Amino acid sequence: MRLFNLLHQPLIQTLDLPCREKEFYEENPEHGQRCLLDLTIPEEQSGFATVVWFHGGGLTGGIEHTPMELTLDPVHPNAVAACG
């Protein structure tokens, strides 16, 4: 999915990438959604910094989201890997 951060810098976001082996999701359906990775990267750029964001909730609560503020940089936006 293509989107823009608050500085109108173009980003590409890929949601729900598996972080664990397939068997984990089959054996733990209640935690499956919490163990997926959302990856947001700057479009058409390289050499960017990457922020790893773990949501609170101990894999049992909370709402998964990617804080778009973490992508902000006036020159080069950061990539964000969010899980939880």
Buried (B, 14 or more C-beta within 10 A) or exposed (E): EEBEBEEEBEBBBEEEEEBEEEEBBEEEEEBBEBBBBBBBBBEEEEEBEEBEBEBEEEBEEEEBEBEBEBBEBEEEBBBBBBBB
